[in-house]
């Protein structure tokens, strides 16, 4: 059924431009991706440019880290993105250019760091965005041009740093925006052109 299933116990390999993941060479691109419980780390560039996936994506609860560019440019998804409640780190550009996801996005309370460009150009989401209460750092351009959101933006009360252009051009949010008292640094253009908010 053209399903790519990743299973086993422990961390996936970290890949890159010179050592691509083996499924990149398949003659027929898989259209579904299943990540099974037991995986603890999704490798760097693991699914980079795998743009044929459809449907939703669930990161299992056993995963503690999502590598840099792990899903970068995976444009085919057509459903929700669910991030398991053991993930602590979302790497740089981990979901950059994944434009097909829909619904709301919740960054679980287990996450402490959202890397630079982590969700850059993920403009398909059409619900709310909730950033958990353990996140301390929101990287530069982490949600840059994620303009599909239609609900609220909730920033957890452990965030201390919001990077440059972190939410720039995220114009779809509604409701009020509250910056937690824990925040000590807000980068340039962090909320530039976020025109949907109607409160403070």
C-alpha positions as CSV (number, residue, x, y, z in Angstrom):
1,X,0.0,0.0,0.0
2,X,3.0,2.3,-0.5
3,X,3.4,2.7,3.3
4,X,6.9,3.4,4.7
5,X,7.1,2.1,8.3
6,X,10.0,2.9,10.6
7,X,10.3,0.6,13.6
8,X,12.8,-0.6,16.1
9,X,14.2,0.5,19.4
10,X,16.5,3.5,19.9
11,X,17.7,6.3,17.7
12,X,17.5,6.6,14.0
13,X,20.7,7.4,12.0
14,X,21.5,11.0,11.3
15,X,21.6,11.6,7.5
16,X,22.7,14.4,5.4
17,X,23.3,15.6,1.8
18,X,26.2,13.1,1.4
19,X,24.6,10.1,3.1
20,X,20.9,10.2,2.2
21,X,18.3,7.9,3.8
22,X,17.9,4.6,1.9
23,X,14.2,5.2,1.1
24,X,15.2,8.2,-0.9
25,X,16.3,5.8,-3.7
26,X,13.0,3.9,-3.9
27,X,11.6,3.7,-7.5
28,X,8.1,4.4,-6.2
29,X,7.8,7.1,-3.5
30,X,5.8,5.9,-0.4
31,X,2.6,7.8,0.1
32,X,2.2,7.1,3.9
33,X,4.6,7.3,6.7
34,X,4.2,5.3,10.0
35,X,6.7,5.9,12.9
36,X,6.3,3.1,15.5
37,X,6.8,3.3,19.3
38,X,10.3,2.5,20.3
39,X,12.1,5.1,18.2
40,X,13.8,7.6,20.4
41,X,15.3,10.0,17.9
42,X,14.3,11.0,14.4
43,X,17.5,11.6,12.5
44,X,18.8,14.7,10.8
45,X,17.5,14.8,7.2
46,X,15.7,11.5,7.8
47,X,12.8,12.4,5.5
48,X,14.2,15.5,3.8
49,X,12.5,16.2,0.4
50,X,10.2,13.2,0.8
51,X,7.3,15.3,-0.6
52,X,5.0,12.4,-1.6
53,X,3.5,11.6,1.9
54,X,-0.2,12.0,2.4
55,X,-2.5,12.1,5.4
56,X,-1.5,12.8,9.0
57,X,1.8,12.4,10.8
58,X,2.1,11.2,14.4
59,X,5.4,11.4,16.3
60,X,5.3,8.6,18.8
61,X,5.6,9.2,22.5
62,X,8.9,7.3,22.7
63,X,10.6,10.0,20.6
64,X,12.7,12.5,22.6
65,X,14.3,14.5,19.8
66,X,13.5,15.5,16.2
67,X,16.7,16.2,14.3
68,X,17.6,19.1,12.1
69,X,15.7,19.2,8.8
70,X,14.1,15.8,9.7
71,X,11.0,16.5,7.6
72,X,12.2,19.6,5.7
73,X,10.3,20.1,2.5
74,X,7.8,17.2,3.0
75,X,5.0,19.1,1.3
76,X,2.5,16.3,0.7
77,X,0.9,15.8,4.1
78,X,-2.8,16.5,4.1
79,X,-3.8,15.9,7.7
80,X,-2.7,16.8,11.3
81,X,0.7,16.8,12.9
82,X,0.8,15.3,16.4
83,X,4.0,15.5,18.4
84,X,4.4,13.0,21.2
85,X,4.7,14.0,24.8
86,X,8.3,12.9,25.3
87,X,9.9,15.2,22.7
88,X,12.3,17.7,24.3
89,X,14.0,19.1,21.2
90,X,12.6,20.1,17.8
91,X,15.7,20.7,15.6
92,X,16.5,23.5,13.2
93,X,14.2,23.4,10.1
94,X,12.7,20.1,11.4
95,X,9.4,20.8,9.6
96,X,10.4,23.7,7.4
97,X,8.3,23.9,4.2
98,X,5.9,21.2,5.3
99,X,3.0,23.1,3.9
100,X,0.2,20.5,3.9
101,X,-0.5,20.0,7.6
102,X,-4.0,21.1,8.7
103,X,-5.8,21.7,12.0
104,X,-4.2,23.0,15.2
105,X,-0.7,22.4,16.4
106,X,0.3,21.8,20.0
107,X,4.0,21.8,21.1
108,X,3.8,19.5,24.2
109,X,5.0,20.5,27.6
110,X,8.0,18.1,27.3
111,X,9.6,20.4,24.6
112,X,12.2,22.8,25.9
113,X,13.7,24.1,22.6
114,X,12.1,25.0,19.2
115,X,15.0,25.4,16.8
116,X,15.6,28.1,14.2
117,X,13.2,27.7,11.1
118,X,11.6,24.7,12.8
119,X,8.2,25.4,11.2
120,X,9.1,28.0,8.7
121,X,6.6,28.3,5.8
122,X,4.3,25.7,7.3
123,X,1.2,27.6,6.1
124,X,-1.4,24.8,6.0
125,X,-2.4,24.8,9.7
126,X,-5.9,26.3,10.1
127,X,-6.4,26.0,13.9
128,X,-4.7,27.3,17.0
129,X,-1.0,27.1,18.1
130,X,-0.2,26.2,21.6
131,X,3.4,26.3,22.8
132,X,3.9,24.2,26.0
133,X,4.9,25.3,29.4
134,X,8.5,23.9,29.3
135,X,9.7,25.7,26.2
136,X,12.4,28.2,27.0
137,X,13.6,29.1,23.5
138,X,11.7,29.8,20.3
139,X,14.3,30.1,17.6
140,X,14.8,32.6,14.8
141,X,12.0,32.4,12.2
142,X,10.6,29.3,14.0
143,X,7.1,30.0,12.7
144,X,7.9,32.5,10.0
145,X,5.1,32.8,7.4
146,X,2.9,30.2,9.0
147,X,-0.1,32.3,8.0
148,X,-2.8,29.6,7.9
149,X,-3.6,29.6,11.7
150,X,-7.1,30.8,12.5
151,X,-7.3,30.4,16.2
152,X,-5.3,31.6,19.2
153,X,-1.6,31.7,19.9
154,X,-0.7,30.5,23.4
155,X,2.9,30.9,24.6
156,X,3.9,28.9,27.6
157,X,5.1,30.6,30.8
158,X,8.6,29.2,30.7
159,X,9.7,30.9,27.5
160,X,12.6,33.3,28.0
161,X,13.6,34.0,24.4
162,X,11.6,34.6,21.2
163,X,13.9,34.8,18.2
164,X,14.1,37.2,15.3
165,X,11.0,37.0,13.0
166,X,9.8,34.0,15.1
167,X,6.1,34.7,14.1
168,X,6.5,37.2,11.3
169,X,3.7,37.1,8.7
170,X,1.6,34.8,10.9
171,X,-1.4,37.0,10.1
172,X,-4.2,34.5,10.7
173,X,-4.2,34.4,14.5
174,X,-7.3,35.7,16.4
175,X,-8.0,36.8,19.9
176,X,-5.5,38.2,22.3
177,X,-1.8,37.8,22.6
178,X,-0.1,37.5,26.0
179,X,3.7,37.6,26.3
180,X,4.6,35.7,29.5
181,X,6.5,37.5,32.2
182,X,9.3,34.9,31.8
183,X,10.3,36.4,28.4
184,X,13.4,38.5,28.7
185,X,14.4,38.7,25.0
186,X,12.2,39.4,21.9
187,X,14.0,39.5,18.6
188,X,13.6,41.9,15.8
189,X,10.3,41.6,13.8
190,X,9.3,38.7,16.1
191,X,5.6,39.5,15.6
192,X,5.8,41.7,12.5
193,X,2.7,41.6,10.2
194,X,0.7,39.5,12.7
195,X,-2.4,41.5,11.9
196,X,-5.1,39.2,13.2
197,X,-4.9,39.8,16.9
198,X,-7.7,41.8,18.3
199,X,-6.6,42.2,21.9
200,X,-3.4,42.7,24.0
